[in-house]
Every structure is written in structure tokens, then in C-alpha cells.
Amino acid sequence: MDAALLLELTRCYTEPHRHYHGLPHIAWLLDRGREVDLDDDQVLAIWFHDAIYVPGAADNEVRSAALAVARLSAAGLPTVQVRRIERIVLDTERHVPQSEASKLVIDLDLASLALSRPAFERNSVRIRAEYGDFDDETFYAGRRKFMEAFLGRERIFWTEWGAPLEERARENLRLDLERFD
């Protein structure tokens, strides 16, 4: 990644409204990614997956993927590589992999659901801050929908690395849902 692109992405991730989906999130993913064998495409997908982040927008991942395609194509990456990165970024929208390469990135992105309860709650506060323009009723209805959707899945995590995180993630999600009742 050249310096201009790194600077552009850093600016994206340090926008003032980002309290969770910011540069510390990317650094955390990359740090956790050291535990696994990420390839260059997966690392680039991590950098791009939340590059565009407008709280409540339905097209953040689509716009982030389009940015990845534009910037990486302009940088001269082969089309097949750019399309692979695009697919990974798009798969982070619903956290359902359409490719093998997406599985590990999705698991890393969702690993924060399985943090210790205090760390999970700190992240919840950061996410609420990102949605500061939303009233409590709207925000918590969205959070409930998010949590119920994940709890309704047969599996949250897709890899051997992520499988041990499943129980803790479900526990954190259930505990948060109980707070909304």
C-alpha cells in the first residue's frame, strides 16, 4: 500500500463520528490477524472493509468495496486480486462468506463479540456514541435486530480459529438482549 493510500484510509478511519469503527478497530483486527495466516488480500480487505462508515447507512460496505476497487485498480493490482478483495469487503456487510478468503476476515471482524464482558460493554458504549444522532428507541431497536439476527444463526463464526469464540459471543449477545427487555 503506498503512502497516499495509507494516508487516505487513515483519514477515513479518524473521522470525528467514529468511536468504534475507527483506526483502533483496524489496528485490533490486524493485531488479532497475527494469530492466523492472513494473506495480503485479506489484510487489504481489512483496511477497506469499513473505510466508508456512515452510521445507519445501508450501503457502507458497498461503498467501501467500490473505493477498494477504484484505489487498488489505480495502484495497478491485477483485476483478479482486486475482485477477491472486493468480495471479502462485500461479505462483511452480512458477515456471511461467499468465498473462502472471506471466512477469516469475517471471524476477525466479529471476534469483538466474544471479548470479556467489560470489554464488550466498552465497545457497546463506543457503538452507541457513533449513533449519537439516533434517539434511544431507534438505536436500541436496531441493536436488538442485530443481536437477534446473530443469535438466530446456526453459527456466527466460520473458521476453526473462530469456533472457540462462539459460546462467549452468544453469551454477550444474550446478556445485552436481556438489558433491552
PyMOL commands that set and color helices and strands:
alter all, ss='L'
color gray80, all
select helices_A, chain A and resi 3-13+23-35+40-48+60-74+79-91+100-114+117-130+136-151+163-180
alter helices_A, ss='H'
color red, helices_A
deselect
rebuild
show_as cartoon
